Amino acid sequence: MSPKCSAGPPAGSSGSSRRRLRLRALALLLFPILCAAALRLPYAPLQAHLVSLDGVRLTDRHGRLLAAIPGAQGAFSLRLGRGEIPPEVGRIFVRLEDRRFFRHRGIDPRALARAARDNLRRGGVVSGASTISMQAARLLKPHRGGWRGKLGESLAALRLEAVLDKQEILRLYLNLLPFGRNTVGVGAAAVTYFDRPLQDLSPAQVLLLATLPRSPSLLDPFRNPGALGDAAAALSPRVGIPAAEVRQALTTLRRGRPERLAPHFVLYVENELPRLAASRARGRQIVQVTTTLDLELFRETAERLSQELARAESSGKPALRDAAAVVLDNAGGEILAYVGAPGPQPAGPHAAIDAARVRNPSGSTLKPFLYALALEHGWTCASLLPDLSLSFGSQESYRPENFDRRSRGLVRARTALAGSLNVPAVYLLSRLGLPDFLRTLSRLGLDPGPAASLGLGAAIGNAPVSLLELTRAFSVFPRGGLLPPLTAVRSLLTAEGLSLLAALPAGPRVFTRESARLIGSVLSDPSARATGFGTRSRLNSSPPAMFKSGTASGYFSLWCLGATAAHTVGIWAGSLDRRQAPGATGSSVPTAVARAILEQLQERPGQPERRAGGAQPGAEPGEEPDPPPGLMAARICTLTGYLASPACPAEREELFREGTLPKRACPVHGAGQGLEALALELFLEGGSGLRVLYPRDGATFYRDWLEAPQGIPAWIAARRGETLEVRLNGESRALKHPYRLDLPVRPGDYLLEVIGEAGRDAVRYEVR
């Protein structure tokens, strides 16, 4: 028989086998590498915890605790960073929960074997094998249990071990562990159950805390202290603490929960913190925020507000029951005190409302910004303004009045601003233009609303603003025209112990240094403010400070702004439900508080020393030249604002920006020109024309149906001695000095034309 032939391996089969072997070897080699890489991928629950702010401690500038940001469902938590958990605390928790914590990598095989053995012997679950890493993973991402939940928890524990060291995992676990009574974390538990910091607890007290999470409701020490004591005593041999010490520690239990101090400021910081953390922390875990608040100053300010409101109530003004205060450090715009409601612990129907951020009618507080804008446009503190019974507006006639209902004729800008006169301010706004003024307010961080809803009344009080933004805006004057950043946070402390300084952007320049200094000199001038406030005004402080008070129509919104070189203070008082308090003004309650705070700050150690002679507010600490740089001094006539002549009965020194000094001496005293001529120059803007002062172009009048005689007064500014031609809807008549006439009140449309040698003017108006 011929031999059988056996088929050999197919061609190339040996090569395919070798390739498969190489691929398997490569897979076996890559598998642990890929697993290790997968474990190090970002873990969403951990990342969310790191960037969350639950439990972050908020302190004042000196480290005194103000509050802690609550966790889920308002849980009380105090997040602790590296080095803030005493070693003994970590030792006790590890001994009780995971003795091999520092020797395994997230899952403990020995613990798994022991748990399986015990559970099989007892026929049920009597022992677990969760490590601290697994418990931390479950706290980060809770699950419903079962083998799927346990598997996910184990994988998550491996991921934590891959990206965190053991101390970080232990700290994560202790910060997330619930202790009952809506308390999360061992730091918060120390306060809740012993009313003291964690580092002040004894080992026996720590053991009581370590026992509590096993069954927080059953072992609640305030409801069942015996049960907690028995459970902790049973565990005491495992940590080497005598049971007698545990029993003794039970007697030291004391309910505690830190009082939420400066609540409105804390809420303000909480709202600002996410943005700041995103820009500065950049994924780092924050454990503490050091704010700019001075807790002692806050308490003193809040208490003083309460006292002044009580004094107002006792004097017959019960409607004054709400108030707010803001104190800024001018150097960096830091908020030193922030009171949203009177009293260190506000009470009452409006206690929860932050009055420092409620928008209220501004009263006269915007006038300094208006006058500063005028200085930027070439006006001076000596410029004359009309304080007469004038009407403004076109569609509707607007006739402002001063607070005391008096008219003073012609006044210098210094007198008008320092005395808070209304008519000159409205006239000035009519000359500068409302849009330009609103743009200036916007640059100051103020948003009073659209021009159509404000009109010229924006100069004297109908523009709504908040105390916080208004105080910041007012600090532009002591800061030499620079608007400060509003700063509530000094630094952020991360879990690694890294202190991150809060960024302080440079504030924009709103006014020139010279304009800011001139406004400061006006608002700190007792002689100038005597016109509106008398010689014994509450605004006359020592040392000199700049002040601006304001009272809204209806007396439900009272203001006072005050500033020295170092600090700016803003006070608001009134009624949030708009109840009127007749007779109360911004120069009463708010001024008393603002002045007291500024004087108190000046007496504090480390404040700039008082300078002899009362240096101008807004100056830098130290010696200051007189006059300040960029300004020049000159003697002027107090009546006309021109350079003083020997015939002037009263004169004073005035400051001018370079190039704005009056070009001639007083034209009245010793020169023969009358005040009426000066008024004409003012109304005719220095030209030789004529002008219809009233009615305003486009005005609408409504006829009263009473039988009494009625008329519309017409006022015309023109050079004295000239005979004018007046045409009303084409009907002509001659008019001599004084240039006044009554217009008929009959329904219809009218064109009033005035013609003279110096020119012509015309206005249209309507009677309904």
Secondary structure, DSSP 4 states (H G I P E B T S, - for coil): -PPPPPP-PPTTHHHHHHHHHHHHHHHHHHHHHHHHHHHTS--HHHHHHHH--TT-EEE-TTS-EEEE---GGG-EE----TT-S-HHHHHHHHHHH-TTGGGSSSS-HHHHHHHHHHHHHHTS-------HHHHHHHHHS----HHHHHHHHHHHHHHHHHHS-HHHHHHHHHHH-B-STTEESHHHHHHHHHSS-GGG--HHHHHHHHHGGGSTTTT-TTT-HHHHHHHHHHHHHHHT--HHHHHHHHTT---------SHHHHHHHHHHHHHHHHHHTTTPPEEEEEES--HHHHHHHHHHHHHHHHHHHHTT-TT--EEEEEEEETTTTEEEEEESSSSSS--STTTTS-TTSS-EE-TTTTHHHHHHHHHHTT--TT-EEEES---B-SSS-B----TT----EEEEHHHHHHTT-HHHHHHHHHHH-HHHHHHHHHHTT-----HHHHGGGGGTT-SEE-HHHHHHHHTTTTTTTBPPP-B-EEEEEETTS-EEEPP-PPPPB-S-HHHHHHHHHHHT-HHHHHHHH-TT-TT--SS--EEEEEE-TTSSEEEEEEE-SSEEEEEEEE-TT----TT--TTTHHHHHHHHHHHHHHHSTTSPPPPTT-PPTTPPSS---SSPTTEEEEEEETTT-SBP-TT-S-EEEEEEETT-S-SSB-SSTTT---HHHHHHHHHTTTSS--EEEESPTTEEE----SSS---EEEEEE--TTPPEEEEETTEEEEE-SS-EEEEP--SEEEEEEEEETTEEEEEEEEE-
